[in-house]
Amino acid sequence: MTRAQIHFCSVGSQRVAFAVQGSGPVLVLGPACVSDLERDTEEPRLRAFYERLAARFTLVRYDHTGVGSSDRGRDDFSFEREVAELSSVVDCVSRQQPVVLMGGSFGGPVATAFAARHPERLSQLVLYGTFGAGEQLAPAGAQRAITDMVRAHWRLGARMLTSIVAPGVSEEEASRYARTQVGAVSAETAANLLQMMYRMDVRHEAALLRTPTLVIHRRHDRSIPLEAARDVASRIPGSGMITLEGQVHLPWFESSGVLDAALEFLNVDDADERSRESGEHAELIRSGDVWAIGWAGSRQHLKHAKGLSDIATLVQSPGTGIAALTLAEGMTHAGLEVSAQPLLDDQARREFRQRLRDIDVELGEAEAHVDLARQEKLTVERQALLSELSAAAGLGMRKRVFASDAERARKAVTARLRDAIARVRSVHPTLGEHLDGSIVTGLTCMYRPARPIRWRTAG
């Protein structure tokens, strides 16, 4: 994919950075809460996500002010400011023709409001992982605790938010995502943006929409409940809704389903890619400690990893379930030779322990000074932190111990499959995306491609 060109438009005295790549009808991606035009494409999954859109559209994405490549100093955190920035970007890239608008998460309500106010500027609207009102996302106490954590301890807060929006991803991907967030925005701005999101309410404007609209949501999304998406979809006249399986909020993870649904709704001819993929001879061949990965006329090499052997086994039998126990080599009654990767790395556990100790000290000081407001704030923060961590660790921040061989096998095989797919994606982004969307993990694993791929495997 051609490197994106970065341009600037103005809102008041501040510059908004936007990137343009690809060709065809203009598709504008609404703002993420935190983004970075310069670094986002370093993430292979996200790069593949953009590549597929840019192959069919003139793709436009932007950093809102305070974030990434846009002017960092920001004082106005009003919802109206967000809509104004989106409007400015649309005006800069397409003054004459209506554009397609995709908005997700933070950008969903912004896109909804823009569509309601400027129907003549849009041809179609796609909303992913969206909501109508911030109050639907979490109880008020939890919202305050999360915001306070981000403001006071942004690095730790970024890890917490990552565990919410991307549960179950590899530790490497989670750490990389959290680092990108911290580098793209200051703690104060990140907290102010979260507060703005929690204050959003476009339920009334959703009912005014007249633009053809599709709402896409993952069933087990932890960050934005499915019911919030259903509610906003029910308010948009004539809208459609597609519910996908999955729990990761970020659309570029397991993105095939998201983009397949969006492109079908947008009536984009996907025949070229389908023909290319279905006619391609994919190769996964091992020679000693090296795997040859062949795809789209190019052959790359990767060092051996057990996950690559798992992939080779699965792709030989499309549509056939294979037990994780069968794939988990070296398993004994006492456990696995390769154990599941811990959900929290050692550094994260140390940081969580330290923050909990700090809270306990601060609580003692607040009690000594009879500072009831401070006591309440710290107690809510502590409870929210422990609640979020409970999904990733046992009491006292111990690594979770799994009860059965089958469950240990599921965790281990899932971890190494994700690692292997990430390795493939690093050398063949499109093939990695195909595998990510086609391999189902669990107690039983399966290769279930949407389109037939002719595989040649050995090893």
Secondary structure, 3 states (H helix, E strand, C coil): CCCCEEEEEEECCEEEEEEEEECCCEEEECCCCCCCCCCHHHCHHHHHHHHHHHCCCEEEEEECCCCCCCCCCCCCCCHHHHHHHHHHHHHHHCCCCCEEEEEECCHHHHHHHHHHHCHHHEEEEEEECCCCEHHHCCCHHHHHHHHHHHHHCHHHHHHHHHHHHCCCCCHHHHHHHHHHHHHHCCHHHHHHHHHHHHHCECHHHHCCCCCCEEEEEECCCCCCCHHHHHHHHHHCCCCEEEEECCCCCCCCCCCHHHHHHHHHHCCCCCHHHHHHHHCCEEEEEEECCEEEEEECCEEEEEECCHHHHHHHHHHCCCCCCEEHHHHCCCCECCECCCCCCCCCCHHHHHHHHHHHHHHHHHHHHHHHCCCHHHHHHHHHHHHHHHHHHCCCCCHHHCCCCCCCHHHHHHHHHHHHHHHHHHHHHHHCHHHHHHHHHHEECCCEEEECCCCCCEEEEEC
